[in-house]
Amino acid sequence: MTSTLTISALTKRFGAVTALKSVSFDVAPAERVALLGHNGAGKSTLIKTVLGLIAPSEGAVSVLGHKPGSPEARRQVAYLPENVAFHPALTGLEQLQHYLILRGENPRQAADLLARVGLQDAAKRRIGTYSKGMRQRVGLAQALIGHPRLLVLDEPTSGLDPVSRRRFYALLDELAADGASILLSSHALTEVEARTDRIVILSDGQLVSDGSLAELRRRADLPVALHITPHNGYASDIADHLPGAIRVGNALHLSCSQDDKLATLARVAELGDKVAELEVLPPSLEDIYSHFSGRTGQ
Ligand SMILES: Nc1ncnc2c1ncn2[C@@H]1O[C@H](COP(=O)(O)OP(=O)(O)OP(=O)(O)O)[C@@H](O)[C@H]1O
């Protein structure tokens, strides 16, 4: 199947700064790909290159076989920036009609587009009265003009509440089901985990990981944590039976590699009634992200 987006050995330098270092990946039709990375990792630079706003220093980008920024590519790509700005005095309907006219499309589509993003009831209200989530949805409605094959979304849900985020991703799911590809940048692995098919992680301009969350989890091979709550008086017995267990309050904490998980659980099972409760905690998404991005706390 022909890729919607192909990025081949893309390098971008700004003077002495190399913002992207030989980055390669594809986005297939109907695929939802999250682009993650710390501040300055190169996400915006990559997005700008895909949109044709800046040229690669080396390597190539192809959007449905076209050069980014070419009229053919622009017709098929839509972009939603992190902070969308609209004219506050225009209604949602007027703003959309204006964009449709600029794109040479029939302005009558405005009401349908607004309904698609759930803004039908607010269509005739001034955008100045919209919440951030509503403005973001106007942005998405604008991005839907002309049935783009690739949607490029730069931190589309930053500042949105959990319900608005869920609605936003539900709409992206519909678009992907219609065959559109989605490339969205984010800082939050937790947020994109269930909503994207693949996660690409950039770190200092390099692609450090590319795969589904399950693949990243396997590749990271981070330890599993076990939290054991002993029945009264058995903490010492359990600690003796499980070398490496550390007492934390009333519980005992233990960690083991993925490969040792079953053997460790078998050791815990040997303790029988001495154990009141057992919790098995796989590595968190943040742990996985930190592992690949080489950073913590982001
Ligand atoms: N026009 C420019 N001139 C010089 N350096 C730049 C330019 N644009 C980006 N850079 C540098 O390139 C690197 C990557 O920046 P970029 O904006 O792509 O990161 P990012 O991952 O989008 O970060 P953030 O999450 O903070 O938006 C940074 O070191 C940045 O300072």
The ligand as an SDF file (V2000), in Angstrom:
LIG
                    3D

 31 33  0  0  0  0  0  0  0  0999 V2000
   14.1830   28.6740   13.2410 N   0  0  0  0  0  0  0  0  0  0  0  0
   15.0520   28.1160   14.0840 C   0  0  0  0  0  0  0  0  0  0  0  0
   16.3030   28.6010   14.2430 N   0  0  0  0  0  0  0  0  0  0  0  0
   17.1830   28.0430   15.0760 C   0  0  0  0  0  0  0  0  0  0  0  0
   16.9140   26.9460   15.8240 N   0  0  0  0  0  0  0  0  0  0  0  0
   15.6970   26.4140   15.7270 C   0  0  0  0  0  0  0  0  0  0  0  0
   14.7020   26.9580   14.8550 C   0  0  0  0  0  0  0  0  0  0  0  0
   13.5730   26.2010   14.9710 N   0  0  0  0  0  0  0  0  0  0  0  0
   13.8730   25.2220   15.8650 C   0  0  0  0  0  0  0  0  0  0  0  0
   15.1320   25.3460   16.3070 N   0  0  0  0  0  0  0  0  0  0  0  0
   15.8020   24.4570   17.2630 C   0  0  0  0  0  0  0  0  0  0  0  0
   15.6100   23.1360   16.8250 O   0  0  0  0  0  0  0  0  0  0  0  0
   15.4080   22.2650   17.9370 C   0  0  0  0  0  0  0  0  0  0  0  0
   14.0750   21.5530   17.7650 C   0  0  0  0  0  0  0  0  0  0  0  0
   13.0290   22.5000   17.9560 O   0  0  0  0  0  0  0  0  0  0  0  0
   11.4870   22.1390   17.7490 P   0  0  0  0  0  0  0  0  0  0  0  0
   10.7260   23.4160   17.8740 O   0  0  0  0  0  0  0  0  0  0  0  0
   11.3350   21.3710   16.5080 O   0  0  0  0  0  0  0  0  0  0  0  0
   11.1900   21.1870   19.0040 O   0  0  0  0  0  0  0  0  0  0  0  0
    9.7950   20.6240   19.5690 P   0  0  0  0  0  0  0  0  0  0  0  0
    9.9870   19.1700   19.7660 O   0  0  0  0  0  0  0  0  0  0  0  0
    8.6910   21.0820   18.7020 O   0  0  0  0  0  0  0  0  0  0  0  0
    9.7020   21.3460   20.9820 O   0  0  0  0  0  0  0  0  0  0  0  0
    8.3890   21.8270   21.8200 P   0  0  0  0  0  0  0  0  0  0  0  0
    7.7860   20.5920   22.4000 O   0  0  0  0  0  0  0  0  0  0  0  0
    8.9970   22.6960   22.8660 O   0  0  0  0  0  0  0  0  0  0  0  0
    7.4780   22.5660   20.8850 O   0  0  0  0  0  0  0  0  0  0  0  0
   15.5090   23.1420   19.1710 C   0  0  0  0  0  0  0  0  0  0  0  0
   16.8280   23.0740   19.6510 O   0  0  0  0  0  0  0  0  0  0  0  0
   15.1830   24.5100   18.6500 C   0  0  0  0  0  0  0  0  0  0  0  0
   15.8240   25.5120   19.4350 O   0  0  0  0  0  0  0  0  0  0  0  0
  1  2  1  0
  2  3  1  0
  2  7  2  0
  3  4  2  0
  4  5  1  0
  5  6  2  0
  6  7  1  0
  6 10  1  0
  7  8  1  0
  8  9  2  0
  9 10  1  0
 10 11  1  0
 11 12  1  0
 11 30  1  0
 12 13  1  0
 13 14  1  0
 13 28  1  0
 14 15  1  0
 15 16  1  0
 16 17  2  0
 16 18  1  0
 16 19  1  0
 19 20  1  0
 20 21  2  0
 20 22  1  0
 20 23  1  0
 23 24  1  0
 24 25  2  0
 24 26  1  0
 24 27  1  0
 28 29  1  0
 28 30  1  0
 30 31  1  0
M  END
$$$$
